[in-house]
């Protein structure tokens, strides 16, 4: 069941509450009550502007981003919602580095807080490669409601897999 797939690390009582919402087919209504509207950033350029603005506000001294795009194949290929890649190439005696962020195409039609959580997560990888305490402290610095949003995104993924999208 998708509840276990996306909420495996959560306590049994939380999973039971979500399973009850699924059985009553009220998970979508619950999400729509919290997040009634989808964002309007549907192009890669709008996404890039959004992520670069977040980076400039919270991580001014971090490495520049060479690419920020929606990637429709991401979830299927990497079992991920977003992906940060770092590519270093040697050009003569210089090393040129590129940082790219790819965000799953599923986030084209979601509420802005969901997109924000994924963007914050991928931006945090500019400084912290592993999912450790420093990584999550940085996520919380950029988005104080990070953990609740991560949970709500997981709920949305359950909804999406079982019943389809809410913001089409």
N, C-alpha and C positions, 0 to 999 in steps of 0.2 A: 504494500500500500504506500502511496506517495507520502503519507504522513511520516512514516518511518524513514523514508528516503531523505527527506529534507529536514526532519526534526529529530534525528537519531540521538543527538547529544543532549537533548532536553529531557527534563524529568518526566516520569510516567504520567503524573497528574496533568501536566501541560499537554502532552500528546493525547491524553484521554479527552480533554476539553476540545481540542482541535478535531479529533475523530467524531465527537458529538456534533460539532458544527457541520462537519462533512455529511454525516448521516442525515441531518435535518436540512441539508442543502442551504445552510445559512452562512457559510464561510464567505461567499461573495458579498452578501449584504453587509456583513461585519466589516469587510475591507472597504466597501464603498462608503460606509458611514464615516470611517476614519479618513479616507482619501477619495473624495468624490470626483476629482477631475484629473485627467492626464495632462502632462506637460505638453508644450508645443514645439520642443526642440527635436525635430524629426530628421534634419539633414546632418551630415557629418560636419559641416562648417559650424552649424549652431552648437553641436556637441563639443567641438573643439573650443569654441569661444567660451562655453560654459565651464569646461574643465580647466582651461588656462586661467580663467578668472579665479576659480577656486584655488588653483596653485599659486597665483600671484598674491592672494589674500593670506594664505596659510603657510606657504612654503617658498617664499621669495628667493631664497638662496639655493634651491635645489636645481638639478640639471634641467635644461630646457626639454620640451617635448617636441619630437619631430613629427609625430602623427597621433591623432585621436580620431577613431572611427567607430561606427556601429559595425558589428560583424555578425551576420546572420548564421554563420556556421559555427560560431564559438561554442555554444552549449553542447552541440552534437559532437564536435571534434575533441574538445578538451574537458568536457564535463565541468565547465566554468561559466560564470556569469560575466566576468571581465578578465582581462589578461594584460599584464604589464610585461613588455619584453625590453631587454637591454641588449643592444648589438654594438660590439666594438670592432672596428675595422682599422687596419694599419694602412696608412697612405704615406708612403715614403718613410720619413722618420717621425711622423705624427700618428697618434691614435685618435680616431674620430669615433665618438660614441653617439648612439641614437637611442632615445627612449620612446617607446610606442605604447599607447594604451588602446586596447580594443574592448568595447563594451558590447555585450550580447544584444543582438537585434531585438530581442524580446522587450528591452527597455525603451524602445521607441514610443511605445504606447502604454506608459505607466505613469503614476504620479511622480512629480518632481522629487519628493523625498527619497523614492526608491532609486532614481537615477543618481541623486546626490550621494547616497550610501555607497553605491558601486564605484562612483568616481573617487570618493574619499578613500575607499579601500585600495584602489589601484594607485592613487597618488601616494599613499603611505608606503607603497612598495618602492618608490623612488629612494627612500632613505632606509627602510627596513625590508630586507628580502624575505625574511621568515615571519611566520605568524607567531610572534612572541609578545611578551608584555610591552616592550617598547613600541612594537607595531600597533597594538591596540590602544596604547596611550596616545599615540599620534592620531589614530582614527578618532578618538574621543576629543582630542584637541580641535580637530577640524569639524567634527559633527558630534556635539555633546549627547545627542540622542541615538548614537550609532547602534548600540546593541538592540534597542527596540526596533529600529528600522531594519536591521538585519533579520530579526525575527519576523517582522511583517512581510519582508521580501520572501522569506521562506514560506509563509502562509500563502502569499500570492502564487508562488510556484506550485504549491499543492492545488490551489484553485485552477491554475492554468492547465495542469496535467489532467485533472479530473473533469472539469467543466468548461474549460476554455477561458479566454481573456475577458476582462471586464470593461476595457476601454477602447474597444474596436470601433 
